[in-house]
Amino acid sequence: MKKSSSFIFFRTLLWLWDIISLNLVLFITSLFITRVDDASGQNPYHFYFAVINLSWMISVYLTALYLSKNWLDFDVFFKRTIKCYFLNAAIIFLFALLYPYPYSHFFTTACLVGFAFVLIMNRIVFNLLVISLRSQFRLAKNVVVLGYNDVSIRLIHYFKNEAKLVRLAGCFDDKGLIEDSDDMRVIRKLEDCMRFVKDNNVTEIYSTLIPEYYPYLYELAREAEKQFVYFKFVPDYQIFVNRIIFVDFLNDIPVLSLRKEPLEDTGNRIKKRTFDVLFSFLVIVFILSWLVPLIALLIKLDSRGPVFFIQLRSGKNNQSFRCIKFRSLRVNDEADSKQVSRDDNRITRLGRFMRKTNIDELPQFFNIFWGDMSLVGPRPHMLKHTKHFAELYKEYMIRHFVKPGLTGWAQVNGFRGEIRDNDFLKKRVEYDIWYIENWSLWFDMKIILQTILVTIKGDENAF
């Protein structure tokens, strides 16, 4: 479905507004904080300006700042702006840390503080502008909703509380379930709809009624078009599928799906994979390069057996892969069939510490780098347990639509470790599915941060 030209215009206007504001802040700050390269006699900040602009564009892309469907909702847009700003600041500080450039720390701080102030002013001015234009120039279009049911209730709530440039003029209710209010008229007879539309300058009619039960809708739709009023049918798909569904379009062909998965999009998969590769590479180079030999020595001193425990586990699309961990148990014959319990006598002394601090999981950064796993996702289970859990809970296999993760939304919410009963399994699967349906790069970062905090604080389910 194509975006309206007004949406593209305002989105472009906002983008230009922010870019101009950023460069104004950089220019004004440089007038007061100057630093001249003695060798060349030139201001070295021209390159730094380019880096900061590039950083902002990357942050805008990763957070989809101007692509939100709710870009006219001040709260939503302001929160997304905050995420974008802090990601931009993180990229700039990372550049400052890794690249030996002759910049001033005070200059960087002044630019970030100045840009934060200007962004806040921009958002406030934009919100006031939208409100002013809507009231003074009557940009808000009048709409009517036909029918009173679950679908129309959601529509009415949206038009009243969320839509910025829409005014709900009236609602058709032949059942007499709702009353007139100051901001909405109630139409009792469908035949009176067009008269009301003409008297109130209504530009759109949303019908939640089923045409087979209300044949007059077809005549009403034709009459509306003659008066240049848009007539739109809002179908209730739960008549056919008793659950929330999602509608996509392939060209002009509507396609219904039972769930919305952001990682179906190729661009989102590229973002997630790029983040996985970069993060795992840094951990392997700067942490595992010295930690693996140290832990290997301690494991050898603590008990007999190999340093690593490698086990086949269920991955994306239920394809098995070799999951690698530091060995935390004594060598035994039940490793591929029995879950580790709280007082399991197979756990070694060092293994108990590693499991409590999640050190035993660190070699899985190699699995992430190789592409078998992701930093965040549903935790992988043994092949035997995958088969068993799939029989216990019908939605269990949905979690295999994505790569398994080193950590996950279920884990940071307390559903990690031994699966003791069906309710525990059900909650873990529900959290995993919610993660799949609500994925974002920012969400991944949030889960990683929560994982670190939970590890420092201590998790009672880690044993």
Secondary structure, 3 states (H helix, E strand, C coil): CCCCHHHHHHHHHHHHHHHHHHHHHHHHHHHHCCCCCCCCCCCCHHHHHHHHHHHHHHHHHHHCCCCCCCCCCHHHHHHHHHHHHHHHHHHHHHHHHHCCCCCCHHHHHHHHHHHHHHHHHHHHHHHHHHHHHHHHCCCCEEEEEECCCHHHHHHHHHHHHCCCCEEEEEEECCCCCCCCECCEEEECCHHHHHHHHHHCCEEEEEECCCCCCCCHHHHHHHHHHHCCCEEEECCCHHHCCCCCCEEEEECCEEEEECCCCHHHCHHHHHHHHHHHHHHHHHHHHHHHHHHHHHHHHHHHHHCCCCCEEEEEEECHHHCEEEEEEECCECCCCCCCCCCCCCCCCCECHHHHHHHHHCHHHCCHHHHHHHCCCEEECCCCCEHHHHHHHHHHCCCHHHHHHCCCEEECHHHHCCCCCCCCCHHHHHHHHHHHHHHHHCCCHHHHHHHHHHHHHHHHHCCCCCC
